[in-house]
Each structure stands twice: as structure tokens, then as C-alpha cells.
Amino acid sequence: MAEYFTTATLQYKVNQPITMTNNDGNFDITVNVYGGGITGQAEAIRLALSRAMCELDAENRAILKPEGLLTRDPRMVERKKFGQKKARKKFQFSKR
């Protein structure tokens, strides 16, 4: 993990659900993640670990839910529309 997530902030994000539920060193975790940027991947791993901790013990939900660790980020890329250059950008308009 230290090789892939080089900054301390990203390492903290990944370890957050494990440390909050007092499971440091109890599990060997292997994760495959692809797509998006490195920050998005760290947050995706954090969500997956949070959900796994809730599956493991229902009491962990009360710890993780108020911190917002069980909430998915709903933002997605807006699709490109027909007759436009991009999602919102239009082709140049000429009056004459």
C-alpha cells in the first residue's frame, strides 16, 4: 500500500475504517482496483472496507455511519449531447 498510495492522506483514507473499528493487524487485505484517479481509488477502497467491516459485525455500522464512510459519491461524468462539442460546450455560433 505504501508503494501505491504515496501520500500520507491517501494512506489514512484507506486505513480509516480499519482503525476506527479497532481491527489494526487483524486482517490481511488484498484489493484490486482500476479506473479513475488515485484519490478516487483510495476512496473506493475505503468504502469497500467499511462495508466489509459492517458485514463482519453489525455494531461497526454505528461507528462508521456518522463519519460518512458508508456513503458512495454519486457524481459521474455527464454524457456528450448530440449536436454539441462536449457535454455542455457548444459549437461556435456565427450570425453571418
C-alpha positions, 0 to 999 in steps of 0.5 A: 500500500505504501508503494501505491498510495504515496501520500500520507492522506491517501494512506489514512483514507484507506486505513480509516475504517480499519482503525476506527473499528479497532481491527489494526493487524487483524486482517490481511487485505488484498484489493484490486482496483482500476479506473479513475484517479488515485484519490478516487481509488483510495476512496473506493477502497475505503468504502469497500472496507467499511462495508466489509467491516459492517458485514463482519459485525453489525455494531461497526455500522454505528461507528462508521455511519456518522463519519460518512464512510458508508456513503458512495459519491454519486457524481459521474461524468455527464454524457456528450449531447448530440449536436454539441462539442462536449457535454455542455460546450457548444459549437461556435455560433456565427450570425453571418 
